[in-house]
């Protein structure tokens, strides 16, 4: 539910040996490919956004959209702490030599990763035949944070109903803010300003149709194993 819980699970299972099909397998707590110029920044932003964005993407998560000042302060420090823990219970040097293929080791038949993050369509792909991972793979929402950044002081403060209007309430830990976002790729749509008002309206209607909930559900979530569409949409 939270990034701290993610780290705690990774710490608990890291280095444990389990027996699978008669073979001893040593578990890795967290697998995140962090090869330079690949996806490492996405995993970092995944954490940061849960502390800097509480009311949707209109308010920004890297910069305050009202004045374009960077959203850093204690949120950035906490993000770095959590990343350090993930690396500590990760795949060692391999994390910095592999890209998202390291994350997918969570889903393989001979998987030895306990936790990872990936785009949703990949999970269905890896559950499809002839894969045999079956019930060994579970899926959960991206973790969140109990603290969010005060944009005036750049200090972390506890979530409450006013600060975190979209947070999820858990009886044992309280409010948790989540901020899922399109970490990579995505659909984009533009309409020419040099055409007739009627054609502008038709093009805009098509953009709304293509990015709507019904089409996204059909073509984004199951796409990796059933269609040729990409795994992105504007509201991931």
C-alpha positions in Angstrom: 0.0 0.0 0.0 2.9 2.3 0.7 6.5 2.6 -0.5 7.7 1.8 3.0 5.7 -1.4 3.0 7.2 -2.2 -0.4 10.7 -1.8 1.1 9.8 -3.9 4.1 8.6 -6.8 2.1 11.7 -6.6 -0.1 13.9 -6.6 3.0 12.1 -9.5 4.5 12.3 -11.9 1.5 15.7 -10.8 0.0 18.2 -13.6 0.1 15.6 -16.2 1.3 15.9 -19.6 -0.4 12.8 -21.3 -1.6 12.3 -24.7 -3.3 10.6 -24.7 -6.7 10.1 -27.8 -8.7 12.9 -29.5 -6.6 15.4 -26.7 -7.2 16.6 -24.1 -4.6 16.0 -20.5 -5.7 17.4 -17.5 -3.9 15.0 -14.6 -3.9 15.7 -11.0 -4.9 13.6 -8.5 -2.9 13.0 -6.0 -5.7 13.9 -6.0 -9.4 14.0 -2.6 -11.1 16.1 -2.1 -14.2 18.1 1.1 -13.8 20.4 1.1 -16.8 21.4 4.6 -17.8 19.2 6.2 -20.5 16.5 3.6 -19.8 13.6 3.5 -17.4 15.2 4.4 -14.0 13.8 7.9 -14.0 10.2 6.4 -14.4 10.6 4.4 -11.2 11.9 7.5 -9.4 9.0 9.7 -10.6 6.6 7.0 -9.6 7.7 7.5 -6.0 8.0 11.3 -6.1 4.6 11.8 -7.6 2.8 10.1 -4.7 4.2 12.9 -2.5 3.9 15.9 -4.8 0.6 15.4 -6.6 -2.7 15.0 -4.8 -5.4 16.5 -7.1 -4.7 15.1 -10.5 -2.2 15.8 -13.3 -3.4 19.4 -13.8 -1.3 20.5 -10.8 1.9 18.8 -11.9 4.2 16.5 -10.0 7.7 17.8 -11.0 6.9 21.5 -11.2 4.1 23.6 -9.7 1.9 24.6 -12.7 1.0 27.9 -11.0 4.6 29.3 -11.0 6.7 26.5 -12.5 8.8 26.2 -9.4 10.3 22.7 -8.9 8.6 20.4 -6.4 11.7 19.1 -4.5 12.5 19.7 -0.9 11.8 16.9 1.6 9.9 14.9 -1.0 13.0 14.6 -3.2 15.0 13.5 -0.1 12.4 10.9 0.8 12.3 9.6 -2.8 16.1 9.1 -2.7 15.9 7.2 0.6 13.3 4.9 -0.8 15.3 4.3 -4.0 18.3 3.5 -1.9 16.4 0.8 0.0 15.1 -0.7 -3.2 18.7 -1.0 -4.5 19.9 -2.4 -1.2 17.4 -5.3 -1.5 17.7 -5.5 -5.3 19.6 -7.4 -8.0 23.0 -5.8 -7.3 25.0 -4.5 -10.2 22.5 -6.1 -12.5 20.1 -3.3 -11.7 22.3 -0.8 -13.5 23.1 -3.1 -16.4 19.6 -4.1 -17.4 16.5 -2.2 -18.5 12.8 -3.3 -18.1 13.8 -6.9 -18.9 15.0 -7.1 -15.3 11.5 -6.1 -14.1 10.0 -8.9 -16.2 12.0 -11.5 -14.3 9.2 -11.3 -11.8 6.9 -12.9 -14.3 9.1 -15.7 -15.8 8.7 -19.4 -15.2 12.0 -19.4 -13.3 11.3 -16.0 -11.6 13.4 -15.2 -8.5 12.1 -11.6 -8.0 9.7 -11.0 -5.2 8.6 -7.5 -6.2 8.7 -5.2 -9.2 6.8 -2.5 -11.1 5.6 -2.8 -14.7 2.9 -1.6 -17.2 -0.4 -3.4 -16.7 -0.7 -5.0 -20.1 2.5 -7.0 -19.5 1.0 -9.0 -16.7 -1.7 -10.5 -18.9 0.9 -11.3 -21.5 2.9 -13.3 -19.0 -0.1 -15.1 -17.6 -1.2 -16.3 -21.0 -0.3 -19.9 -22.2 2.2 -21.4 -22.5 3.4 -19.6 -19.4 3.1 -21.6 -16.2 3.6 -19.0 -13.6 -0.1 -19.1 -12.8 -1.0 -18.3 -9.2 2.5 -17.4 -8.3 2.0 -13.8 -9.7 -0.1 -11.3 -7.9 -0.9 -7.7 -9.0 -1.5 -4.7 -6.8 -1.9 -0.9 -7.4 1.2 1.2 -7.4 2.2 2.0 -3.8 1.5 5.5 -2.3 2.6 7.8 0.5 1.1 8.7 3.8 2.9 12.1 3.6 2.7 14.7 0.9 4.7 17.8 0.0 3.5 21.2 1.4 4.2 23.4 -1.7 4.7 26.5 0.4 7.3 25.1 2.9 8.6 22.2 0.8 8.2 20.1 3.9 6.5 16.7 4.1 3.2 16.7 6.1 0.7 14.0 7.0 -2.2 13.4 4.6 -5.6 14.5 5.7 -8.9 14.9 3.9 -8.1 18.5 2.8 -4.6 17.9 1.6 -5.3 14.5 0.0 -8.8 14.6 -1.3 -8.3 11.5 -3.5 -6.4 9.4 -0.9 -7.4 5.9 0.1 -8.3 5.2 3.8 -6.9 2.1 5.5 -8.1 1.4 9.1 -4.6 0.5 10.3 -2.4 3.2 8.7 -4.8 6.0 7.7 -4.8 8.0 4.4 -2.5 7.0 1.6 -2.1 9.2 -1.5 -1.6 7.6 -4.8 -0.7 9.2 -8.1 -0.6 6.7 -11.0 0.6 8.2 -14.3 1.7 7.4 -17.8 5.3 6.7 -17.2 6.3 6.0 -20.8 4.8 6.6 -24.2 1.2 7.4 -24.4 -1.4 8.5 -27.0 -1.3 12.1 -28.2 -3.8 14.0 -30.3 -3.7 17.4 -32.0 -6.2 19.2 -34.2 -5.0 21.6 -37.0 -6.0 25.2 -36.5 -6.0 25.7 -40.3 -9.1 23.7 -41.0 -12.9 24.4 -40.8 -14.7 24.5 -37.5 -16.7 21.4 -38.5 -13.5 19.4 -39.1 -12.0 20.6 -35.9 -15.1 19.4 -34.0 -15.0 16.0 -35.8 -11.3 15.6 -35.0 -11.8 16.5 -31.4 -14.6 14.1 -31.1 -12.4 11.3 -32.4 -9.6 12.2 -29.9 -12.2 12.0 -27.1 -13.4 8.6 -28.4 -10.0 7.1 -28.8 -8.9 8.1 -25.3 -12.3 7.3 -23.6 -12.7 4.7 -20.9 -14.4 2.1 -23.1 -11.8 2.1 -25.8 -9.0 2.1 -23.3 -10.4 -0.9 -21.5 -10.7 -2.8 -24.8 -7.3 -1.9 -26.4 -4.9 -1.0 -23.5 -5.5 -3.5 -20.7 -5.5 -6.7 -22.7 -3.4 -5.5 -25.7 -0.1 -7.3 -25.1 -1.5 -10.7 -25.8 -4.6 -10.0 -27.9 -4.0 -7.0 -30.2 -1.3 -4.9 -31.9 -2.1 -1.8 -29.9 0.5 -0.2 -27.5 0.3 -0.5 -23.8 -0.3 3.2 -23.2 -3.2 5.6 -23.0 -3.6 9.2 -21.7 -5.1 8.2 -18.3 -2.8 5.3 -17.3 
